[in-house]
Amino acid sequence: MRKAAAIPLSILGLGVAGIGYASVIERNWFRLRRFDVPVLAPGQRPVRILQISDLHLTPRRHRLIEWVRSLASLDPDLVVNTGDTLAHPDAVESYMYAVEPLLDRPGLFVYGSNDLYAPRPKNPVRYLWRTSKGDPRQHVPNLPWDELGAAMREAGWLDMNNATARLKVADLDVHVGGIHDSHIDRDRYDEIAGQAPVDADLRLGVMHSPEPRNMSRFAQDGYQVLLAGHTHGGQLCIPFYGALVTNCGIDRARVKGLSRHESSWLHVSAGLGTSPYAPARFACPPEATLLTLVPRRPVVPDDTSSRKVR
């Protein structure tokens, strides 16, 4: 009897250890991911974009706040926040303190659903068979999203929720198109639709949730680089397998990192935080990303195509 009972107890011990690791260690094991994106015209100097996403910030996340502050040492040319910044009504001041060292450079932002609506207790297991898009909704925003946006706009960052803008980033003339969160049906791509200006050095699309229908419209309108968040990289992943779910329409293979979508480069951030009611990550550390835009390789003509057949 004692020997038989030892097996479930050992499994229980492993489970407790796993929960402790996921909620205490990995959740605070912040990482910087780096990618080179070959999108610039030949001869243009590289440009660095820092993407932060999904902080789900509460005022007591001191380690996360200080880590975000440290990102200023990367000296990015542009900062992009792809939403879900808040998880507490008193978190705006904490967030602005976190990004304060980054506010002296150009910045862009869009909202996610969690910037408007406070998190609520949910059963995380349900994500294994469905997304949260159909969950009962709160209809009146109860987080200070307007205060958050006003603070970033006052600092000079551009509000890209269903909007377009033109700005100078290092040596580049950049056209940006952005949409609000499709996860709560606030995206209005028709308001920004149309061919992005071909005379811009870079055409950048920004969104919170990477829904393929919007990604395709960005690509068809000529946007070269698309940035999104929302997925948390799957949040609870299986080693050597990856994410179980994406919580949106994108496939698991592109739940985080750099990939292609039609003619565009797509980067999906796994984000820096979690809901306060699901404070754990496993095999998916929290992250910010430094994207270095570099020149495309010049096309070398294939001289064999001009040879005559004798």
SEDREN-547313 format. One record per residue (C-alpha): y, x, z; residue number from 1; residue in one letter. Coordinates in steps of 0.05 Angstrom, whole numbers. Layout:
% SEDREN-547313
<node><v>Y</v><u>X</u><w>Z</w><pos>NUM</pos><code>a</code></node>
...
% end
This chain:
% SEDREN-547313
<node><v>0</v><u>0</u><w>0</w><pos>1</pos><code>m</code></node>
<node><v>48</v><u>55</u><w>16</w><pos>2</pos><code>r</code></node>
<node><v>35</v><u>90</u><w>-49</w><pos>3</pos><code>k</code></node>
<node><v>46</v><u>27</u><w>-89</w><pos>4</pos><code>a</code></node>
<node><v>112</v><u>13</u><w>-54</w><pos>5</pos><code>a</code></node>
<node><v>138</v><u>83</u><w>-70</w><pos>6</pos><code>a</code></node>
<node><v>144</v><u>68</u><w>-145</w><pos>7</pos><code>i</code></node>
<node><v>194</v><u>11</u><w>-140</w><pos>8</pos><code>p</code></node>
<node><v>232</v><u>48</u><w>-86</w><pos>9</pos><code>l</code></node>
<node><v>239</v><u>108</u><w>-132</w><pos>10</pos><code>s</code></node>
<node><v>263</v><u>64</u><w>-188</w><pos>11</pos><code>i</code></node>
<node><v>312</v><u>32</u><w>-141</w><pos>12</pos><code>l</code></node>
<node><v>337</v><u>101</u><w>-121</w><pos>13</pos><code>g</code></node>
<node><v>347</v><u>120</u><w>-194</w><pos>14</pos><code>l</code></node>
<node><v>385</v><u>56</u><w>-206</w><pos>15</pos><code>g</code></node>
<node><v>431</v><u>67</u><w>-147</w><pos>16</pos><code>v</code></node>
<node><v>444</v><u>139</u><w>-170</w><pos>17</pos><code>a</code></node>
<node><v>458</v><u>115</u><w>-240</w><pos>18</pos><code>g</code></node>
<node><v>508</v><u>64</u><w>-216</w><pos>19</pos><code>i</code></node>
<node><v>542</v><u>116</u><w>-173</w><pos>20</pos><code>g</code></node>
<node><v>547</v><u>165</u><w>-231</w><pos>21</pos><code>y</code></node>
<node><v>573</v><u>112</u><w>-279</w><pos>22</pos><code>a</code></node>
<node><v>625</v><u>83</u><w>-231</w><pos>23</pos><code>s</code></node>
<node><v>649</v><u>146</u><w>-195</w><pos>24</pos><code>v</code></node>
<node><v>636</v><u>207</u><w>-238</w><pos>25</pos><code>i</code></node>
<node><v>636</v><u>188</u><w>-312</w><pos>26</pos><code>e</code></node>
<node><v>689</v><u>135</u><w>-304</w><pos>27</pos><code>r</code></node>
<node><v>737</v><u>190</u><w>-282</w><pos>28</pos><code>n</code></node>
<node><v>710</v><u>244</u><w>-329</w><pos>29</pos><code>w</code></node>
<node><v>768</v><u>241</u><w>-378</w><pos>30</pos><code>f</code></node>
<node><v>761</v><u>278</u><w>-443</w><pos>31</pos><code>r</code></node>
<node><v>804</v><u>296</u><w>-502</w><pos>32</pos><code>l</code></node>
<node><v>771</v><u>287</u><w>-570</w><pos>33</pos><code>r</code></node>
<node><v>799</v><u>323</u><w>-631</w><pos>34</pos><code>r</code></node>
<node><v>792</v><u>307</u><w>-704</w><pos>35</pos><code>f</code></node>
<node><v>822</v><u>335</u><w>-767</w><pos>36</pos><code>d</code></node>
<node><v>840</v><u>282</u><w>-818</w><pos>37</pos><code>v</code></node>
<node><v>849</v><u>308</u><w>-890</w><pos>38</pos><code>p</code></node>
<node><v>902</v><u>258</u><w>-913</w><pos>39</pos><code>v</code></node>
<node><v>967</v><u>296</u><w>-927</w><pos>40</pos><code>l</code></node>
<node><v>991</v><u>321</u><w>-994</w><pos>41</pos><code>a</code></node>
<node><v>976</v><u>394</u><w>-1009</w><pos>42</pos><code>p</code></node>
<node><v>1028</v><u>440</u><w>-979</w><pos>43</pos><code>g</code></node>
<node><v>1049</v><u>394</u><w>-922</w><pos>44</pos><code>q</code></node>
<node><v>1044</v><u>423</u><w>-852</w><pos>45</pos><code>r</code></node>
<node><v>994</v><u>392</u><w>-803</w><pos>46</pos><code>p</code></node>
<node><v>1019</v><u>335</u><w>-759</w><pos>47</pos><code>v</code></node>
<node><v>989</v><u>316</u><w>-692</w><pos>48</pos><code>r</code></node>
<node><v>979</v><u>243</u><w>-670</w><pos>49</pos><code>i</code></node>
<node><v>959</v><u>229</u><w>-598</w><pos>50</pos><code>l</code></node>
<node><v>924</v><u>163</u><w>-590</w><pos>51</pos><code>q</code></node>
<node><v>916</v><u>130</u><w>-522</w><pos>52</pos><code>i</code></node>
<node><v>883</v><u>63</u><w>-512</w><pos>53</pos><code>s</code></node>
<node><v>852</v><u>14</u><w>-464</w><pos>54</pos><code>d</code></node>
<node><v>878</v><u>44</u><w>-399</w><pos>55</pos><code>l</code></node>
<node><v>868</v><u>-23</u><w>-362</w><pos>56</pos><code>h</code></node>
<node><v>914</v><u>8</u><w>-311</w><pos>57</pos><code>l</code></node>
<node><v>920</v><u>-10</u><w>-238</w><pos>58</pos><code>t</code></node>
<node><v>971</v><u>25</u><w>-193</w><pos>59</pos><code>p</code></node>
<node><v>918</v><u>63</u><w>-154</w><pos>60</pos><code>r</code></node>
<node><v>886</v><u>98</u><w>-214</w><pos>61</pos><code>r</code></node>
<node><v>922</v><u>163</u><w>-193</w><pos>62</pos><code>h</code></node>
<node><v>873</v><u>210</u><w>-227</w><pos>63</pos><code>r</code></node>
<node><v>880</v><u>173</u><w>-293</w><pos>64</pos><code>l</code></node>
<node><v>955</v><u>171</u><w>-287</w><pos>65</pos><code>i</code></node>
<node><v>960</v><u>246</u><w>-276</w><pos>66</pos><code>e</code></node>
<node><v>912</v><u>261</u><w>-332</w><pos>67</pos><code>w</code></node>
<node><v>954</v><u>221</u><w>-381</w><pos>68</pos><code>v</code></node>
<node><v>1016</v><u>258</u><w>-358</w><pos>69</pos><code>r</code></node>
<node><v>980</v><u>324</u><w>-374</w><pos>70</pos><code>s</code></node>
<node><v>972</v><u>304</u><w>-447</w><pos>71</pos><code>l</code></node>
<node><v>1045</v><u>324</u><w>-460</w><pos>72</pos><code>a</code></node>
<node><v>1021</v><u>396</u><w>-461</w><pos>73</pos><code>s</code></node>
<node><v>988</v><u>380</u><w>-528</w><pos>74</pos><code>l</code></node>
<node><v>1058</v><u>373</u><w>-558</w><pos>75</pos><code>d</code></node>
<node><v>1040</v><u>315</u><w>-605</w><pos>76</pos><code>p</code></node>
<node><v>1087</v><u>296</u><w>-661</w><pos>77</pos><code>d</code></node>
<node><v>1072</v><u>221</u><w>-652</w><pos>78</pos><code>l</code></node>
<node><v>1041</v><u>179</u><w>-595</w><pos>79</pos><code>v</code></node>
<node><v>1005</v><u>114</u><w>-611</w><pos>80</pos><code>v</code></node>
<node><v>983</v><u>65</u><w>-557</w><pos>81</pos><code>n</code></node>
<node><v>932</v><u>16</u><w>-585</w><pos>82</pos><code>t</code></node>
<node><v>935</v><u>-34</u><w>-528</w><pos>83</pos><code>g</code></node>
<node><v>901</v><u>-62</u><w>-466</w><pos>84</pos><code>d</code></node>
<node><v>947</v><u>-20</u><w>-423</w><pos>85</pos><code>t</code></node>
<node><v>950</v><u>-65</u><w>-362</w><pos>86</pos><code>l</code></node>
<node><v>901</v><u>-93</u><w>-312</w><pos>87</pos><code>a</code></node>
<node><v>948</v><u>-110</u><w>-255</w><pos>88</pos><code>h</code></node>
<node><v>1016</v><u>-144</u><w>-250</w><pos>89</pos><code>p</code></node>
<node><v>1046</v><u>-83</u><w>-215</w><pos>90</pos><code>d</code></node>
<node><v>1021</v><u>-31</u><w>-265</w><pos>91</pos><code>a</code></node>
<node><v>1081</v><u>-26</u><w>-312</w><pos>92</pos><code>v</code></node>
<node><v>1117</v><u>24</u><w>-268</w><pos>93</pos><code>e</code></node>
<node><v>1053</v><u>65</u><w>-260</w><pos>94</pos><code>s</code></node>
<node><v>1042</v><u>66</u><w>-336</w><pos>95</pos><code>y</code></node>
<node><v>1113</v><u>87</u><w>-351</w><pos>96</pos><code>m</code></node>
<node><v>1106</v><u>143</u><w>-301</w><pos>97</pos><code>y</code></node>
<node><v>1041</v><u>164</u><w>-335</w><pos>98</pos><code>a</code></node>
<node><v>1073</v><u>168</u><w>-404</w><pos>99</pos><code>v</code></node>
<node><v>1141</v><u>193</u><w>-381</w><pos>100</pos><code>e</code></node>
<node><v>1129</v><u>265</u><w>-406</w><pos>101</pos><code>p</code></node>
<node><v>1111</v><u>236</u><w>-475</w><pos>102</pos><code>l</code></node>
<node><v>1172</v><u>192</u><w>-483</w><pos>103</pos><code>l</code></node>
<node><v>1215</v><u>246</u><w>-515</w><pos>104</pos><code>d</code></node>
<node><v>1176</v><u>241</u><w>-580</w><pos>105</pos><code>r</code></node>
<node><v>1164</v><u>184</u><w>-629</w><pos>106</pos><code>p</code></node>
<node><v>1117</v><u>130</u><w>-605</w><pos>107</pos><code>g</code></node>
<node><v>1085</v><u>64</u><w>-628</w><pos>108</pos><code>l</code></node>
<node><v>1049</v><u>9</u><w>-591</w><pos>109</pos><code>f</code></node>
<node><v>1011</v><u>-56</u><w>-601</w><pos>110</pos><code>v</code></node>
<node><v>985</v><u>-103</u><w>-548</w><pos>111</pos><code>y</code></node>
<node><v>913</v><u>-122</u><w>-530</w><pos>112</pos><code>g</code></node>
<node><v>892</v><u>-186</u><w>-496</w><pos>113</pos><code>s</code></node>
<node><v>891</v><u>-152</u><w>-429</w><pos>114</pos><code>n</code></node>
<node><v>965</v><u>-137</u><w>-433</w><pos>115</pos><code>d</code></node>
<node><v>977</v><u>-212</u><w>-430</w><pos>116</pos><code>l</code></node>
<node><v>921</v><u>-240</u><w>-389</w><pos>117</pos><code>y</code></node>
<node><v>896</v><u>-213</u><w>-322</w><pos>118</pos><code>a</code></node>
<node><v>822</v><u>-193</u><w>-319</w><pos>119</pos><code>p</code></node>
<node><v>774</v><u>-242</u><w>-288</w><pos>120</pos><code>r</code></node>
<node><v>704</v><u>-232</u><w>-260</w><pos>121</pos><code>p</code></node>
<node><v>652</v><u>-239</u><w>-315</w><pos>122</pos><code>k</code></node>
<node><v>578</v><u>-225</u><w>-323</w><pos>123</pos><code>n</code></node>
<node><v>577</v><u>-161</u><w>-366</w><pos>124</pos><code>p</code></node>
<node><v>505</v><u>-174</u><w>-388</w><pos>125</pos><code>v</code></node>
<node><v>528</v><u>-229</u><w>-435</w><pos>126</pos><code>r</code></node>
<node><v>559</v><u>-177</u><w>-481</w><pos>127</pos><code>y</code></node>
<node><v>488</v><u>-159</u><w>-503</w><pos>128</pos><code>l</code></node>
<node><v>483</v><u>-223</u><w>-545</w><pos>129</pos><code>w</code></node>
<node><v>555</v><u>-244</u><w>-558</w><pos>130</pos><code>r</code></node>
<node><v>627</v><u>-219</u><w>-558</w><pos>131</pos><code>t</code></node>
<node><v>680</v><u>-243</u><w>-510</w><pos>132</pos><code>s</code></node>
<node><v>721</v><u>-275</u><w>-565</w><pos>133</pos><code>k</code></node>
<node><v>695</v><u>-345</u><w>-551</w><pos>134</pos><code>g</code></node>
<node><v>705</v><u>-342</u><w>-476</w><pos>135</pos><code>d</code></node>
<node><v>748</v><u>-396</u><w>-443</w><pos>136</pos><code>p</code></node>
<node><v>819</v><u>-372</u><w>-449</w><pos>137</pos><code>r</code></node>
<node><v>879</v><u>-369</u><w>-406</w><pos>138</pos><code>q</code></node>
<node><v>935</v><u>-401</u><w>-445</w><pos>139</pos><code>h</code></node>
<node><v>995</v><u>-377</u><w>-405</w><pos>140</pos><code>v</code></node>
<node><v>1004</v><u>-301</u><w>-401</w><pos>141</pos><code>p</code></node>
<node><v>1001</v><u>-278</u><w>-329</w><pos>142</pos><code>n</code></node>
<node><v>1013</v><u>-203</u><w>-337</w><pos>143</pos><code>l</code></node>
<node><v>1082</v><u>-173</u><w>-350</w><pos>144</pos><code>p</code></node>
<node><v>1070</v><u>-156</u><w>-424</w><pos>145</pos><code>w</code></node>
<node><v>1143</v><u>-170</u><w>-439</w><pos>146</pos><code>d</code></node>
<node><v>1166</v><u>-121</u><w>-385</w><pos>147</pos><code>e</code></node>
<node><v>1116</v><u>-70</u><w>-412</w><pos>148</pos><code>l</code></node>
<node><v>1142</v><u>-77</u><w>-483</w><pos>149</pos><code>g</code></node>
<node><v>1215</v><u>-75</u><w>-462</w><pos>150</pos><code>a</code></node>
<node><v>1204</v><u>-10</u><w>-423</w><pos>151</pos><code>a</code></node>
<node><v>1171</v><u>24</u><w>-483</w><pos>152</pos><code>m</code></node>
<node><v>1223</v><u>-2</u><w>-532</w><pos>153</pos><code>r</code></node>
<node><v>1279</v><u>22</u><w>-486</w><pos>154</pos><code>e</code></node>
<node><v>1246</v><u>91</u><w>-487</w><pos>155</pos><code>a</code></node>
<node><v>1249</v><u>90</u><w>-563</w><pos>156</pos><code>g</code></node>
<node><v>1177</v><u>71</u><w>-580</w><pos>157</pos><code>w</code></node>
<node><v>1168</v><u>20</u><w>-635</w><pos>158</pos><code>l</code></node>
<node><v>1136</v><u>-48</u><w>-624</w><pos>159</pos><code>d</code></node>
<node><v>1086</v><u>-56</u><w>-681</w><pos>160</pos><code>m</code></node>
<node><v>1058</v><u>-125</u><w>-664</w><pos>161</pos><code>n</code></node>
<node><v>1058</v><u>-160</u><w>-732</w><pos>162</pos><code>n</code></node>
<node><v>1112</v><u>-113</u><w>-756</w><pos>163</pos><code>a</code></node>
<node><v>1127</v><u>-56</u><w>-803</w><pos>164</pos><code>t</code></node>
<node><v>1171</v><u>4</u><w>-793</w><pos>165</pos><code>a</code></node>
<node><v>1193</v><u>69</u><w>-826</w><pos>166</pos><code>r</code></node>
<node><v>1203</v><u>131</u><w>-784</w><pos>167</pos><code>l</code></node>
<node><v>1207</v><u>206</u><w>-787</w><pos>168</pos><code>k</code></node>
<node><v>1149</v><u>244</u><w>-755</w><pos>169</pos><code>v</code></node>
<node><v>1157</v><u>320</u><w>-758</w><pos>170</pos><code>a</code></node>
<node><v>1166</v><u>333</u><w>-833</w><pos>171</pos><code>d</code></node>
<node><v>1135</v><u>267</u><w>-855</w><pos>172</pos><code>l</code></node>
<node><v>1166</v><u>202</u><w>-878</w><pos>173</pos><code>d</code></node>
<node><v>1118</v><u>152</u><w>-846</w><pos>174</pos><code>v</code></node>
<node><v>1109</v><u>78</u><w>-862</w><pos>175</pos><code>h</code></node>
<node><v>1074</v><u>39</u><w>-806</w><pos>176</pos><code>v</code></node>
<node><v>1043</v><u>-30</u><w>-807</w><pos>177</pos><code>g</code></node>
<node><v>1016</v><u>-61</u><w>-743</w><pos>178</pos><code>g</code></node>
<node><v>985</v><u>-126</u><w>-719</w><pos>179</pos><code>i</code></node>
<node><v>976</v><u>-161</u><w>-653</w><pos>180</pos><code>h</code></node>
<node><v>907</v><u>-171</u><w>-623</w><pos>181</pos><code>d</code></node>
<node><v>857</v><u>-208</u><w>-667</w><pos>182</pos><code>s</code></node>
<node><v>812</v><u>-218</u><w>-607</w><pos>183</pos><code>h</code></node>
<node><v>859</v><u>-273</u><w>-582</w><pos>184</pos><code>i</code></node>
<node><v>880</v><u>-295</u><w>-652</w><pos>185</pos><code>d</code></node>
<node><v>950</v><u>-267</u><w>-648</w><pos>186</pos><code>r</code></node>
<node><v>943</v><u>-223</u><w>-709</w><pos>187</pos><code>d</code></node>
<node><v>987</v><u>-245</u><w>-767</w><pos>188</pos><code>r</code></node>
<node><v>971</v><u>-198</u><w>-824</w><pos>189</pos><code>y</code></node>
<node><v>1005</v><u>-243</u><w>-874</w><pos>190</pos><code>d</code></node>
<node><v>1071</v><u>-225</u><w>-841</w><pos>191</pos><code>e</code></node>
<node><v>1063</v><u>-152</u><w>-860</w><pos>192</pos><code>i</code></node>
<node><v>1021</v><u>-161</u><w>-923</w><pos>193</pos><code>a</code></node>
<node><v>1037</v><u>-125</u><w>-988</w><pos>194</pos><code>g</code></node>
<node><v>1029</v><u>-56</u><w>-1018</w><pos>195</pos><code>q</code></node>
<node><v>1052</v><u>-2</u><w>-970</w><pos>196</pos><code>a</code></node>
<node><v>1107</v><u>41</u><w>-1000</w><pos>197</pos><code>p</code></node>
<node><v>1076</v><u>94</u><w>-1044</w><pos>198</pos><code>v</code></node>
<node><v>1135</v><u>140</u><w>-1034</w><pos>199</pos><code>d</code></node>
<node><v>1119</v><u>148</u><w>-959</w><pos>200</pos><code>a</code></node>
<node><v>1085</v><u>214</u><w>-940</w><pos>201</pos><code>d</code></node>
<node><v>1038</v><u>175</u><w>-895</w><pos>202</pos><code>l</code></node>
<node><v>1019</v><u>102</u><w>-890</w><pos>203</pos><code>r</code></node>
<node><v>992</v><u>86</u><w>-821</w><pos>204</pos><code>l</code></node>
<node><v>959</v><u>21</u><w>-798</w><pos>205</pos><code>g</code></node>
<node><v>955</v><u>4</u><w>-723</w><pos>206</pos><code>v</code></node>
<node><v>915</v><u>-51</u><w>-688</w><pos>207</pos><code>m</code></node>
<node><v>879</v><u>-64</u><w>-623</w><pos>208</pos><code>h</code></node>
<node><v>813</v><u>-94</u><w>-644</w><pos>209</pos><code>s</code></node>
<node><v>780</v><u>-63</u><w>-706</w><pos>210</pos><code>p</code></node>
<node><v>761</v><u>-127</u><w>-743</w><pos>211</pos><code>e</code></node>
<node><v>735</v><u>-111</u><w>-813</w><pos>212</pos><code>p</code></node>
<node><v>775</v><u>-168</u><w>-845</w><pos>213</pos><code>r</code></node>
<node><v>840</v><u>-135</u><w>-823</w><pos>214</pos><code>n</code></node>
<node><v>816</v><u>-65</u><w>-836</w><pos>215</pos><code>m</code></node>
<node><v>801</v><u>-84</u><w>-907</w><pos>216</pos><code>s</code></node>
<node><v>869</v><u>-114</u><w>-918</w><pos>217</pos><code>r</code></node>
<node><v>902</v><u>-51</u><w>-891</w><pos>218</pos><code>f</code></node>
<node><v>859</v><u>-9</u><w>-939</w><pos>219</pos><code>a</code></node>
<node><v>874</v><u>-53</u><w>-998</w><pos>220</pos><code>q</code></node>
<node><v>948</v><u>-48</u><w>-984</w><pos>221</pos><code>d</code></node>
<node><v>945</v><u>27</u><w>-987</w><pos>222</pos><code>g</code></node>
<node><v>945</v><u>48</u><w>-914</w><pos>223</pos><code>y</code></node>
<node><v>912</v><u>117</u><w>-909</w><pos>224</pos><code>q</code></node>
<node><v>898</v><u>121</u><w>-834</w><pos>225</pos><code>v</code></node>
<node><v>879</v><u>63</u><w>-788</w><pos>226</pos><code>l</code></node>
<node><v>879</v><u>67</u><w>-712</w><pos>227</pos><code>l</code></node>
<node><v>846</v><u>18</u><w>-664</w><pos>228</pos><code>a</code></node>
<node><v>816</v><u>13</u><w>-594</w><pos>229</pos><code>g</code></node>
<node><v>785</v><u>-46</u><w>-557</w><pos>230</pos><code>h</code></node>
<node><v>711</v><u>-27</u><w>-562</w><pos>231</pos><code>t</code></node>
<node><v>709</v><u>21</u><w>-503</w><pos>232</pos><code>h</code></node>
<node><v>659</v><u>59</u><w>-547</w><pos>233</pos><code>g</code></node>
<node><v>607</v><u>9</u><w>-522</w><pos>234</pos><code>g</code></node>
<node><v>623</v><u>30</u><w>-449</w><pos>235</pos><code>q</code></node>
<node><v>550</v><u>29</u><w>-427</w><pos>236</pos><code>l</code></node>
<node><v>511</v><u>68</u><w>-479</w><pos>237</pos><code>c</code></node>
<node><v>440</v><u>95</u><w>-485</w><pos>238</pos><code>i</code></node>
<node><v>434</v><u>171</u><w>-494</w><pos>239</pos><code>p</code></node>
<node><v>412</v><u>190</u><w>-565</w><pos>240</pos><code>f</code></node>
<node><v>419</v><u>117</u><w>-587</w><pos>241</pos><code>y</code></node>
<node><v>492</v><u>100</u><w>-574</w><pos>242</pos><code>g</code></node>
<node><v>528</v><u>34</u><w>-562</w><pos>243</pos><code>a</code></node>
<node><v>490</v><u>-30</u><w>-553</w><pos>244</pos><code>l</code></node>
<node><v>550</v><u>-74</u><w>-570</w><pos>245</pos><code>v</code></node>
<node><v>620</v><u>-68</u><w>-599</w><pos>246</pos><code>t</code></node>
<node><v>652</v><u>-134</u><w>-574</w><pos>247</pos><code>n</code></node>
<node><v>682</v><u>-146</u><w>-643</w><pos>248</pos><code>c</code></node>
<node><v>662</v><u>-148</u><w>-716</w><pos>249</pos><code>g</code></node>
<node><v>655</v><u>-73</u><w>-728</w><pos>250</pos><code>i</code></node>
<node><v>586</v><u>-43</u><w>-733</w><pos>251</pos><code>d</code></node>
<node><v>556</v><u>0</u><w>-677</w><pos>252</pos><code>r</code></node>
<node><v>558</v><u>63</u><w>-719</w><pos>253</pos><code>a</code></node>
<node><v>634</v><u>62</u><w>-719</w><pos>254</pos><code>r</code></node>
<node><v>645</v><u>37</u><w>-648</w><pos>255</pos><code>v</code></node>
<node><v>684</v><u>101</u><w>-634</w><pos>256</pos><code>k</code></node>
<node><v>707</v><u>164</u><w>-669</w><pos>257</pos><code>g</code></node>
<node><v>730</v><u>179</u><w>-740</w><pos>258</pos><code>l</code></node>
<node><v>698</v><u>146</u><w>-800</w><pos>259</pos><code>s</code></node>
<node><v>716</v><u>115</u><w>-867</w><pos>260</pos><code>r</code></node>
<node><v>733</v><u>43</u><w>-883</w><pos>261</pos><code>h</code></node>
<node><v>737</v><u>34</u><w>-957</w><pos>262</pos><code>e</code></node>
<node><v>793</v><u>80</u><w>-980</w><pos>263</pos><code>s</code></node>
<node><v>822</v><u>91</u><w>-910</w><pos>264</pos><code>s</code></node>
<node><v>806</v><u>137</u><w>-852</w><pos>265</pos><code>w</code></node>
<node><v>791</v><u>97</u><w>-789</w><pos>266</pos><code>l</code></node>
<node><v>794</v><u>122</u><w>-718</w><pos>267</pos><code>h</code></node>
<node><v>769</v><u>77</u><w>-661</w><pos>268</pos><code>v</code></node>
<node><v>785</v><u>102</u><w>-592</w><pos>269</pos><code>s</code></node>
<node><v>734</v><u>92</u><w>-536</w><pos>270</pos><code>a</code></node>
<node><v>793</v><u>86</u><w>-490</w><pos>271</pos><code>g</code></node>
<node><v>810</v><u>111</u><w>-420</w><pos>272</pos><code>l</code></node>
<node><v>795</v><u>54</u><w>-373</w><pos>273</pos><code>g</code></node>
<node><v>751</v><u>-6</u><w>-356</w><pos>274</pos><code>t</code></node>
<node><v>761</v><u>-75</u><w>-329</w><pos>275</pos><code>s</code></node>
<node><v>769</v><u>-73</u><w>-253</w><pos>276</pos><code>p</code></node>
<node><v>709</v><u>-120</u><w>-251</w><pos>277</pos><code>y</code></node>
<node><v>664</v><u>-73</u><w>-291</w><pos>278</pos><code>a</code></node>
<node><v>686</v><u>-4</u><w>-267</w><pos>279</pos><code>p</code></node>
<node><v>631</v><u>38</u><w>-298</w><pos>280</pos><code>a</code></node>
<node><v>617</v><u>79</u><w>-360</w><pos>281</pos><code>r</code></node>
<node><v>551</v><u>110</u><w>-380</w><pos>282</pos><code>f</code></node>
<node><v>540</v><u>160</u><w>-437</w><pos>283</pos><code>a</code></node>
<node><v>610</v><u>142</u><w>-460</w><pos>284</pos><code>c</code></node>
<node><v>664</v><u>182</u><w>-422</w><pos>285</pos><code>p</code></node>
<node><v>736</v><u>157</u><w>-423</w><pos>286</pos><code>p</code></node>
<node><v>778</v><u>191</u><w>-476</w><pos>287</pos><code>e</code></node>
<node><v>843</v><u>202</u><w>-511</w><pos>288</pos><code>a</code></node>
<node><v>845</v><u>232</u><w>-581</w><pos>289</pos><code>t</code></node>
<node><v>887</v><u>283</u><w>-616</w><pos>290</pos><code>l</code></node>
<node><v>885</v><u>271</u><w>-691</w><pos>291</pos><code>l</code></node>
<node><v>911</v><u>329</u><w>-733</w><pos>292</pos><code>t</code></node>
<node><v>931</v><u>306</u><w>-802</w><pos>293</pos><code>l</code></node>
<node><v>919</v><u>362</u><w>-851</w><pos>294</pos><code>v</code></node>
<node><v>927</v><u>368</u><w>-927</w><pos>295</pos><code>p</code></node>
<node><v>874</v><u>340</u><w>-972</w><pos>296</pos><code>r</code></node>
<node><v>833</v><u>390</u><w>-1011</w><pos>297</pos><code>r</code></node>
<node><v>861</v><u>396</u><w>-1081</w><pos>298</pos><code>p</code></node>
<node><v>817</v><u>367</u><w>-1135</w><pos>299</pos><code>v</code></node>
<node><v>789</v><u>423</u><w>-1178</w><pos>300</pos><code>v</code></node>
<node><v>777</v><u>401</u><w>-1249</w><pos>301</pos><code>p</code></node>
<node><v>705</v><u>408</u><w>-1272</w><pos>302</pos><code>d</code></node>
<node><v>713</v><u>449</u><w>-1335</w><pos>303</pos><code>d</code></node>
<node><v>642</v><u>431</u><w>-1356</w><pos>304</pos><code>t</code></node>
<node><v>667</v><u>362</u><w>-1374</w><pos>305</pos><code>s</code></node>
<node><v>710</v><u>391</u><w>-1430</w><pos>306</pos><code>s</code></node>
<node><v>654</v><u>430</u><w>-1462</w><pos>307</pos><code>r</code></node>
<node><v>633</v><u>406</u><w>-1530</w><pos>308</pos><code>k</code></node>
<node><v>561</v><u>388</u><w>-1541</w><pos>309</pos><code>v</code></node>
<node><v>536</v><u>431</u><w>-1600</w><pos>310</pos><code>r</code></node>
% end
